[in-house]
Amino acid sequence: MYRSPIFLFLLLFILYSCKEKVKTTAQSKAEDTLSQNSLQARRLLDLGMANYANQKFDSAFYFYNRSKLLYEVENDSLKIAYNLLQMAIIQQIYGDYSGSEKNLVEALPYTQGNLLYQSAAYNQLGISSKELYNYDDALYYYEKAKSITKDTLPKISIENNIASVNIEKREFNTSIKILEAVIKSKVLDTVNVTKARVLDNLGYSYFKVSRDQEGLRLMNEALSMRKKSNDTYGILGSYLHLSEYFLNKDSKKANEYVLGAYQTSMAIGSVDERLESLSFLVKNNFDRGNNKYALAYIQLNDSIVKVRNNAKNQFAKIKYDSDQNRADNLKLSAQKAQTTLQLERQKNSTLLLYFVVLLVVFLSVFIINFLRTKSKREKIRISYNTETRISKKLHDELANDLYQTMTFAETQDLSTENNKETLLNDLDSIYSRTRNISRENSSIDIGPNFVPNLKAMMSNYSNDTVNILLNGLDVLQNTALETNKKITIYRTLQELLVNMKKHSQCSLVVITFKNIDKKIQIEYTDNGIGVSQEKINLKNGLLNVETRVKAIDGTLTFDNALQKGFKVNIIFPV
């Protein structure tokens, strides 16, 4: 059974939907590109439409709802809106206007961009509000539907619905004003069913404002048009209006019309209009002493209440089950997403770990190569410096003496004892100095004999004019030192003593060794002429001393003044 405001506007909406279906069928070749989910949603929608056409509304509601859930996954707004509108219409058929409103409100956001769907949603909201006696809301929704409807015929149907609400509000002058403007439209001449509705509502409004003759004429004209068009539902509406018109004028005609309405409602299964007819018969008691209509009214009313309550419960259960399934699916989707996220994080962590490992390996290789290259360059530099120093020593200390000795041997008579003794002394001096140069540049014993060898090296620089005093040398014997630090101590003291022998002109050298707070402290002091800071910067030997000490994280301090000796303080960690 369809309510009167629903049917005529809905007819246009369903016709459009059928066109859409044909269009979709014509595009079936493109379905290969659709997802499996989308194809299943389309099949469910077709099942809903087939059951709707066969008036199996409960099954249609079920399939529309399932189709809507799948289209939600596809984000297909128009298909979601269409399914919700169809579900709302089915709920209105069963009198579940509150449930219908909920679905229509849910559908509205999905209708944006499609004026037909949007207009249909507002029109159906107007119907639900009217049936729930929320007349002001109904008028608001009808006006919204009217404002976005462009075609004349649907707009006329909406205006007729607005007039129907004003009739329910008993604002008959307002409904007359609306309908008088509508009836002038020439489009109505092409659609008798719609024109008959407008004429019937206008005639009824005239009757309610005591314009009886005009009202009767229009209502009869509407009835005549409906009979010619075989508009059974419209005939039923005309019978109810005419029975009310003749109620206080001609009870016999009123009885005939209301019985005609009752019989017609029985024939088409229109329970609401049948209930209205029975109510009219019971209230006006046309057949006195016979209560069959009262009993029929009570039974029918109870049946309608039961059927509609069952329908509401059924629709609510379908929606609840679907929402529950959707909630479960969302929960599973969330769990799946969480699992996927965790796996992705683990994957990213693994990739990051690989990257860090590769980076560390790369940096390690780079640093090792850099240090090796640097060490190689340093060795080359040290080797070059050593060779240069040896060459200079050989030239400065030996070459001239050796040349003089050779000249002496060539020019002097070596048979004499004195000349012979002089030659041997010169040769012995050259040999001694050659041996000292060799010792200075030979490998260093860093094993258990390190301290004795160090002491022997320093003692070699002591002679008749220079006295070298050593204090606390056993500190080195009792301290575990790294190889590079032993070599640094040996070469540093060697450089200082060579410098002393060349430039100091001292008679006394004191070298003191201390271990204070896990730091080795070496103090070198002589009573020579000292050296200025400028000369320190120019002397390669002293610069080498400073470089060596810094290489083992130590510090070197020069404390000197002219004519007051030379003092060096060396400190480095154990």
C-alpha positions in Angstrom: 0.0 0.0 0.0 1.3 3.5 -1.0 0.6 6.7 0.8 -0.8 9.4 -1.5 2.1 11.9 -1.4 4.6 9.1 -1.9 3.3 7.5 -5.1 3.2 10.2 -7.7 6.6 11.8 -6.9 8.1 8.3 -6.4 6.8 7.2 -9.8 9.1 9.7 -11.5 12.0 8.7 -9.3 11.6 5.0 -10.0 11.3 5.7 -13.8 14.6 7.5 -13.6 16.1 4.6 -11.7 14.9 2.2 -14.4 16.6 4.3 -17.0 19.7 4.2 -14.9 19.5 0.5 -14.8 19.1 0.2 -18.6 22.1 2.5 -18.9 24.1 0.4 -16.5 23.2 -2.8 -18.5 24.3 -1.1 -21.7 27.6 -0.5 -20.0 27.9 -4.1 -18.8 30.9 -4.7 -21.0 32.8 -2.3 -18.8 32.2 -4.4 -15.7 35.3 -6.3 -16.4 37.2 -3.3 -15.1 35.2 -3.2 -11.9 36.3 -4.7 -8.6 34.7 -8.0 -7.4 33.3 -6.0 -4.5 31.6 -3.5 -6.9 30.2 -6.3 -9.0 28.7 -8.0 -6.0 27.2 -4.7 -4.8 25.6 -4.3 -8.3 24.1 -7.8 -8.2 22.6 -7.2 -4.7 21.1 -3.9 -6.0 19.5 -5.7 -8.9 18.1 -8.3 -6.5 16.7 -5.5 -4.4 15.0 -3.8 -7.4 13.6 -7.2 -8.6 12.0 -7.9 -5.2 10.7 -4.4 -5.0 9.0 -4.8 -8.4 7.4 -8.0 -7.1 6.3 -6.2 -3.9 8.5 -8.4 -1.7 9.5 -5.4 0.2 11.2 -7.2 3.2 13.6 -9.0 0.9 14.1 -5.9 -1.2 15.1 -4.0 2.0 17.6 -6.7 2.9 19.3 -6.7 -0.5 19.3 -2.8 -0.7 21.0 -2.7 2.7 23.7 -5.3 1.8 24.3 -3.5 -1.5 24.7 -0.2 0.4 27.4 -1.7 2.7 29.4 -2.9 -0.2 29.1 0.5 -2.0 30.4 2.1 1.2 33.6 0.2 0.8 33.8 1.4 -2.9 33.0 5.0 -1.8 30.2 5.1 -4.5 28.1 8.0 -3.1 25.2 7.9 -5.6 24.7 4.1 -5.2 24.8 4.5 -1.4 22.2 7.3 -1.7 20.0 5.2 -4.0 19.9 2.2 -1.7 19.1 4.4 1.3 16.3 6.1 -0.5 14.8 2.8 -1.6 15.1 1.5 2.0 13.4 4.6 3.3 10.5 4.2 0.8 9.9 0.6 1.9 9.8 1.7 5.5 7.2 4.3 4.6 5.1 1.7 2.9 5.1 -0.2 6.2 4.4 2.9 8.2 7.9 3.0 9.8 8.3 6.8 9.3 10.8 7.3 12.1 13.1 4.6 10.6 12.6 6.1 7.2 13.7 9.5 8.5 16.9 8.1 9.8 17.8 6.5 6.5 16.9 9.7 4.6 19.0 11.8 6.9 21.9 9.3 6.3 21.3 9.5 2.6 21.5 13.3 2.3 25.3 13.8 2.4 25.6 11.2 -0.4 23.2 13.0 -2.7 25.4 16.1 -3.1 25.9 16.8 -6.8 22.8 14.9 -7.9 19.7 17.1 -7.8 17.2 14.3 -8.5 18.4 12.2 -5.6 18.6 15.2 -3.4 15.1 16.3 -4.3 13.7 12.8 -3.7 15.4 12.7 -0.3 13.9 16.0 0.8 10.4 15.0 -0.6 10.5 11.7 1.3 11.5 13.5 4.5 8.5 15.8 3.9 6.2 12.7 3.7 7.7 11.1 6.8 7.3 14.4 8.8 3.7 14.8 7.6 2.8 11.3 8.6 4.4 11.9 12.0 2.3 15.1 12.3 5.5 17.3 12.2 3.8 19.7 9.7 6.3 22.5 10.0 9.2 20.1 9.3 7.2 18.7 6.4 6.8 22.1 4.8 10.5 22.9 5.3 11.5 19.7 3.5 9.0 20.1 0.7 10.3 23.7 0.1 13.9 22.4 0.0 12.8 19.7 -2.6 11.0 22.3 -4.6 13.9 24.7 -4.6 16.3 22.2 -6.3 13.7 20.6 -8.6 14.1 22.0 -12.2 11.4 20.0 -14.1 7.9 21.4 -14.0 5.9 18.2 -13.4 7.9 17.0 -10.3 7.7 20.6 -9.0 3.9 20.5 -9.4 3.8 17.2 -7.4 5.8 18.8 -4.6 3.6 21.9 -4.6 0.5 19.6 -4.3 2.2 17.9 -1.4 2.8 21.3 0.3 -1.0 22.0 -0.2 -1.8 18.6 1.3 0.2 19.6 4.5 -1.7 22.9 4.7 -5.0 21.0 4.4 -3.9 18.8 7.3 -3.1 22.0 9.2 -6.6 23.2 8.3 -5.0 26.3 6.6 -7.3 25.9 3.6 -6.9 29.4 2.2 -3.1 28.8 1.9 -3.7 25.4 0.1 -6.3 27.2 -2.2 -3.7 29.9 -3.1 -1.1 27.2 -4.0 -3.4 25.0 -5.9 -5.1 27.8 -7.9 -1.6 28.7 -9.2 -0.7 25.1 -10.0 -4.0 24.3 -11.9 -3.1 27.0 -14.5 -0.1 25.0 -15.7 -0.6 23.6 -19.1 1.7 20.6 -18.3 -1.2 19.2 -16.2 -3.2 18.6 -19.4 -0.7 15.9 -20.3 -0.9 14.0 -17.0 -4.4 13.3 -16.0 -3.5 11.5 -12.8 -1.6 14.5 -11.4 -4.3 17.0 -12.6 -7.0 14.9 -10.9 -5.1 15.1 -7.6 -4.8 18.8 -7.8 -8.5 19.3 -8.7 -9.6 17.0 -5.9 -7.4 18.8 -3.3 -8.5 22.2 -4.5 -12.2 21.1 -4.5 -11.9 19.7 -1.0 -10.3 23.0 0.1 -13.1 25.0 -1.4 -15.6 22.8 0.4 -13.8 23.5 3.8 -14.1 27.2 3.3 -17.9 26.9 2.4 -17.5 27.3 -1.3 -19.5 24.1 -1.6 -20.7 24.3 -5.3 -17.2 25.0 -6.6 -15.8 22.3 -4.4 -18.3 19.7 -5.4 -17.8 20.5 -9.1 -14.0 20.1 -8.9 -14.2 16.9 -6.8 -16.7 15.4 -9.3 -14.5 16.4 -12.2 -11.5 14.8 -10.5 -13.5 11.6 -9.9 -14.5 11.5 -13.5 -10.9 11.9 -14.7 -9.7 9.2 -12.3 -12.4 6.7 -13.5 -11.4 7.4 -17.2 -7.7 6.8 -16.3 -8.6 3.8 -14.2 -6.7 5.4 -11.3 -8.1 3.1 -8.6 -6.1 4.7 -5.8 -7.2 8.2 -6.9 -10.8 7.0 -7.0 -10.5 5.8 -3.4 -9.3 9.3 -2.4 -12.2 11.0 -4.2 -14.8 8.7 -2.5 -13.4 9.6 0.9 -13.6 13.4 0.2 -17.1 13.1 -1.3 -18.4 11.0 1.6 -17.2 13.8 4.0 -18.8 16.4 1.7 -22.3 14.7 1.8 -22.1 13.7 5.5 -24.3 16.6 6.6 -26.1 17.1 3.3 -27.2 13.7 2.0 -26.5 10.8 4.3 -27.4 8.2 1.6 -24.8 9.6 -0.8 -22.3 9.8 2.0 -22.9 6.2 2.8 -22.6 5.2 -0.8 -19.3 6.9 -1.2 -17.8 5.6 2.0 -18.8 2.1 1.2 -17.3 2.6 -2.3 -14.1 3.7 -0.6 -14.2 0.7 1.7 -14.7 -1.8 -1.1 -12.1 -0.1 -3.3 -9.5 -0.2 -0.4 -10.3 -3.9 0.0 -9.7 -4.5 -3.7 -6.3 -2.7 -3.9 -5.1 -3.7 -0.4 -4.9 -0.2 0.9 -5.2 -0.8 4.6 -4.8 2.9 5.8 -7.7 4.0 3.5 -9.7 0.9 4.5 -9.2 1.8 8.2 -10.2 5.4 7.4 -13.4 4.2 5.7 -14.3 1.9 8.6 -13.6 4.8 11.1 -16.0 7.0 9.1 -18.7 4.2 9.1 -18.3 3.6 12.8 -18.4 7.2 13.8 -21.5 8.1 11.7 -23.3 4.7 12.3 -25.0 4.5 8.9 -26.2 1.0 9.6 -27.6 1.3 13.1 -27.6 -1.8 15.3 -24.9 -3.4 13.2 -21.5 -3.3 14.8 -19.7 -5.4 12.1 -17.8 -2.3 10.9 -16.7 -1.6 14.5 -15.4 -5.1 14.9 -13.7 -4.9 11.4 -12.1 -1.6 12.4 -10.8 -3.0 15.7 -9.4 -6.2 14.0 -7.9 -4.3 11.1 -6.3 -1.7 13.4 -4.8 -4.4 15.6 -3.6 -6.2 12.6 -2.0 -3.1 11.1 -0.3 -2.3 14.4 1.1 -5.8 14.7 2.2 -5.9 11.1 3.9 -2.5 11.2 5.5 -3.3 14.6 6.9 -6.5 13.2 8.1 -4.7 10.1 9.8 -2.0 12.2 11.5 -4.7 14.3 12.5 -6.6 11.2 14.0 -3.5 9.5 15.7 -2.6 12.8 17.2 -6.1 13.1 18.4 -6.0 9.5 20.1 -2.7 10.1 21.5 -3.8 13.5 22.9 -7.0 12.0 24.4 -5.1 9.2 25.9 -2.5 11.5 27.2 -5.3 13.8 28.8 -7.0 10.8 30.2 -3.7 9.6 31.6 -3.1 13.1 33.1 -6.5 13.1 34.5 -5.9 9.6 35.9 -2.6 10.7 37.5 -4.2 13.8 39.0 -7.0 11.6 40.1 -4.3 9.1 41.7 -2.3 12.0 43.4 -5.4 13.3 44.6 -6.3 9.8 45.8 -2.7 9.3 47.6 -2.8 12.7 49.2 -6.1 11.7 50.2 -4.7 8.3 51.6 -1.6 10.0 53.6 -3.7 12.5 55.0 -5.8 9.6 55.8 -2.6 7.7 57.5 -1.2 10.8 59.5 -4.4 11.2 60.4 -4.3 7.5 61.4 -0.6 7.8 63.4 -1.4 11.0 65.2 -4.3 9.3 65.9 -2.1 6.3 67.1 0.7 8.6 69.3 -1.8 10.5 70.8 -3.0 7.2 71.4 0.6 6.2 73.0 1.4 9.5 75.2 -1.8 9.3 76.2 -1.0 5.7 76.9 2.6 6.7 79.0 1.5 9.7 80.9 -0.9 7.4 81.4 1.8 4.8 82.6 4.3 7.4 84.8 1.7 9.0 86.4 0.8 5.6 86.7 4.5 4.9 88.3 5.3 8.2 90.6 2.3 8.1 91.8 3.3 4.6 92.1 6.9 5.7 94.1 6.0 8.7 96.3 3.6 6.7 96.8 6.3 4.1 97.6 8.8 6.8 99.9 6.4 8.6 101.6 5.6 5.3 102.0 9.3 4.6 103.3 9.9 8.1 105.8 7.0 7.8 107.0 8.5 4.4 107.3 11.9 6.0 109.2 10.5 9.0 111.4 8.5 6.8 112.1 11.5 4.7 112.8 13.7 7.7 115.1 10.9 9.1 116.9 10.6 5.9 117.3 14.4 5.7 118.5 14.6 9.3 121.0 11.7 8.8 122.2 13.4 5.6 122.7 16.7 7.3 124.5 15.0 10.2 126.7 13.1 7.9 127.5 16.3 6.0 127.9 18.6 9.1 129.6 16.2 11.5 131.5 13.7 9.4 132.1 14.9 5.8 134.4 17.8 6.7 136.3 15.8 9.3 136.6 12.8 6.9 137.9 15.1 4.2 140.5 16.7 6.5 141.6 13.2 7.7 142.0 12.1 4.0 144.0 15.2 3.3 146.1 14.7 6.3 146.8 11.1 5.3 147.8 12.2 1.8 150.0 15.2 2.8 151.7 14.0 6.0 154.3 11.5 6.6 152.5 8.6 8.3 155.8 6.8 9.2 156.3 9.2 12.0 154.8 8.1 15.3 153.1 11.5 16.0 151.4 11.7 12.6 150.3 8.1 12.8 148.8 8.7 16.3 147.0 11.8 15.0 145.5 9.9 12.1 144.3 7.0 14.4 142.7 9.5 16.8 140.8 11.2 14.0 139.6 7.9 12.6 138.5 6.8 16.0 136.5 10.0 16.5 134.8 9.6 13.1 134.0 6.0 14.0 132.4 7.0 17.3 130.3 9.7 15.8 129.2 7.3 13.0 128.2 4.7 15.6 126.2 7.4 17.5 124.3 8.4 14.4 123.5 4.8 13.7 122.2 4.3 17.2 120.0 7.5 17.0 118.2 6.1 14.0 118.2 2.4 14.7 115.1 0.4 15.9 114.1 0.8 19.5 113.8 -2.2 21.9 110.4 -1.7 23.5 110.6 -5.0 25.5 112.0 -5.7 28.9 115.2 -3.9 28.0 113.5 -0.6 27.1 114.6 1.2 30.3 118.2 0.0 30.2 118.5 0.9 26.5 116.9 4.3 27.2 119.5 4.9 30.0 122.3 3.8 27.7 121.2 6.1 24.9 121.1 9.1 27.3 124.4 8.2 28.8 126.1 8.4 25.3 125.6 12.1 25.4 127.5 12.5 28.6 131.3 13.3 28.3 134.0 15.1 30.1 132.3 18.5 29.6 128.7 17.5 30.0 127.3 15.6 33.0 123.8 14.0 32.7 121.8 13.2 35.9 118.8 10.9 35.8 116.1 10.9 38.6 113.2 8.5 39.0 113.9 6.4 35.9 112.5 3.4 37.7 109.0 5.0 37.3 109.1 3.9 33.7 110.2 0.4 34.7 107.2 0.1 37.1 104.6 1.5 34.7 102.9 -0.5 31.9 103.2 1.8 28.8 101.9 1.4 25.3 104.4 0.8 22.5 103.8 4.2 20.9 104.3 6.0 24.2 107.7 4.2 24.8 108.8 5.1 21.3 107.7 8.7 21.9 109.7 8.9 25.2 112.8 7.5 23.5 112.7 9.8 20.4 111.7 12.9 22.4 114.6 12.6 24.9 116.9 11.8 22.0 115.8 14.9 20.1 116.3 17.1 23.3 119.8 15.7 23.9 120.8 16.2 20.3 119.6 19.8 20.5 121.5 20.1 23.8 124.8 18.9 22.2 124.5 21.2 19.2 123.3 24.4 20.8 123.1 24.4 24.6 126.8 24.8 25.6 125.7 23.4 29.0 127.7 21.5 31.5 124.8 19.9 33.4 121.6 18.1 32.3 119.0 16.9 34.8 116.2 14.6 33.6 113.4 13.7 36.1 110.7 11.1 35.7 107.4 11.2 37.8 104.1 9.4 37.9 101.4 11.7 39.3 97.6 10.8 39.1 98.3 8.2 36.3 100.2 10.8 34.3 103.8 10.5 33.4 105.7 13.8 33.9 109.2 14.2 32.4 111.2 17.3 33.3 114.3 18.2 31.2 116.6 21.0 32.5 120.0 22.2 31.4 122.2 25.1 32.4 123.1 26.1 28.9 122.5 29.4 27.1 118.8 28.8 26.5 116.9 29.5 23.3 114.3 32.2 22.2 110.7 31.3 21.3 111.4 32.4 17.7 114.3 29.9 17.4 112.2 27.2 18.9 109.6 27.6 16.1 112.4 27.4 13.5 114.1 24.3 14.9 112.8 21.1 13.2 114.0 18.9 16.1 112.0 20.7 18.7 109.0 20.9 16.4 109.3 17.1 16.1 109.3 16.8 19.8 106.0 18.8 20.1 104.4 16.7 17.3 105.3 13.4 19.0 104.0 14.5 22.4 100.7 15.7 21.0 100.2 12.4 19.2 99.9 10.6 22.5 97.5 13.2 24.0 100.3 14.9 25.9 101.3 18.5 26.5 104.7 20.0 26.1 105.8 23.3 27.8 109.0 25.2 27.0 110.3 27.4 29.9 113.5 29.2 28.9 115.3 32.5 29.1 118.6 33.5 27.6 121.7 32.8 29.7 119.4 31.0 32.2 119.3 27.5 30.7 116.7 25.5 28.9 113.7 23.7 30.5 111.0 21.4 29.0 108.1 19.9 30.8 106.3 16.9 29.2 103.1 15.4 30.6 101.0 12.6 29.1 98.4 10.0 30.4 99.5 6.5 31.2 
